[in-house]
Amino acid sequence: MIPPATQSPPSRPAFRRTYQALLRPAPVVERPPLALPLWVHLLVLAGLAALAFDIGRGMWGWSYDDAFIIYRYARNIVEGHGMVYNPGEYYLGTTSAGYTLLLAGLHFVLPWLDFPALGSLISAVCIGISGAALWGLGMQTRTPLAGLLAALITTATPLTVQSWGGEMPLLTALVMSAIYCYSRGAGTATGVLLSLAVLTRQDTVLLAGLVGLHYLYTRRRIPWRAGIAGVLVMLPWLAYSWATFGSPLPGTLEAKLVQGKAGWPLYLSGTLNWLAATIGPDLLPRLVVLALVAAGAITLAVLRLRRWPLDPWLLVVGWGVAFSAGYTVLRLPFYIWYTVPLGVGAGILLAWGIAGIAQLGAFLVARAVARPADPPAEPANGRPALLRPAAVVSLGIALLLAAPIAAQVRAYDTLWYTIPRGPDLYEQLGDWFAQHGGPQT
């Protein structure tokens, strides 16, 4: 038996160490990602996958009307007519070349699925990828509670329904993955993912510019590797679109500008009305959401001033701000799927607001239960035992989100039975025009 004088102090149980590391971020600069046991990552990723699967099951085969333009372009590619809406008319009317090509490619692999079903499959997979990337971002920046909450909120947001089957779930997955790779210093992967995001929606060039400027400002050098990788990804599309359509820009931009001038609700006013309708008419929920978003912005700003490595989170928020500013300046009309970048950024701030309040509550509880006469012990991993209540308080606050998230996901199941069936409506309209219109109708 080892003499008492030489015995090492007893370590905390492994489970307690794990949930403390999971729920309490460490204020560090330039340190390795937070290390957690493999089973914790598997548990979180399995939960996000189950959430995405359940949402996909409830939303299977549904999409909004504009997505069917992309489906038609993809169908014509599969049938050998090329990237056209009407065979023989080479007009770029799809806003998402990348999503169109992905749908066409998947149809060759899964020919028994129609395009709305393929859109649902892509959406379900992509919301899971977005959640996993945000969880990884929490690990990379050593802010796991914020990462976990951001992953849950982003996966179960109402925007999932409103943009289901379109290009926005794919775009969000590419953007979150690109920012995660950027946080890890993977320049080539960042450039490839950002280029794929630009192919999915060309306005994502704003985010690519933000990332490039951030790299130039923080590293004092040009990101050549990421830039070259991105250009190589874009070159085939640029060559094909210029040769086929005369420009890589979709013709829908001009149509959207005309709509804005013709009196269609503009992006800014439409987004504010959408936010009000999503939160609800009651004053209290609006004040709570506003307070949490403001708390998240303050938390990120204060911690960034204290030199926490939180710039990747700021890039996610910056994506939403830059997108909204661009659409407001151009006076583009409002469409509900345009709210996704801003909604994702607001969800990040919401997660950080909850995490910040949880940390504040944990600190106050730790101060309340501390006994001044007894100096805090220093465990083996260097964290004061005084802060053990932090994990308990943070876990309790985080679990409060379980009920609204579960209710939101349950709503997707009922939505399948209550929403108007888009394809049936458009088939009826098509049949009517075929019977009563001329050949060019």
Secondary structure, DSSP 8 states (H G I E B T S, - for coil): ---GGG-------HHHHHHHHHHS----SS-------HHHHHHHHHHHHHHHHHHHHHHTT---TTHHHHHHHHHHHHTTS-S-SSTT------S-HHHHHHHHHHHHHSTTS-HHHHHHHHHHHHHHHHHHHHHHHHHHTT-HHHHHHHHHHHHT-THHHHTTTSSHHHHHHHHHHHHHHHHTT-HHHHHHHHHHHHHH-GGGHHHHHHHHHHHHHHHSS--HHHHHHHHHHHHHHHHHHHHHHSSSS-THHHHHHHHHHTT--BHHHHHHHHHHHHH-S-HHHHHHHHHHHHHHHHHHHHHHHTT-S-HHHHHHHHHHHHHHHHHHHTT-B--GGGGHHHHHHHHHHHHHHHHHHHHHHHHHHHHHH--TTS-----TTS--GGGHHHHHHHHHHHHTTHHHHHHHHHHHHHHHHHS--HHHHHHHHHHHHHHHS-TT-
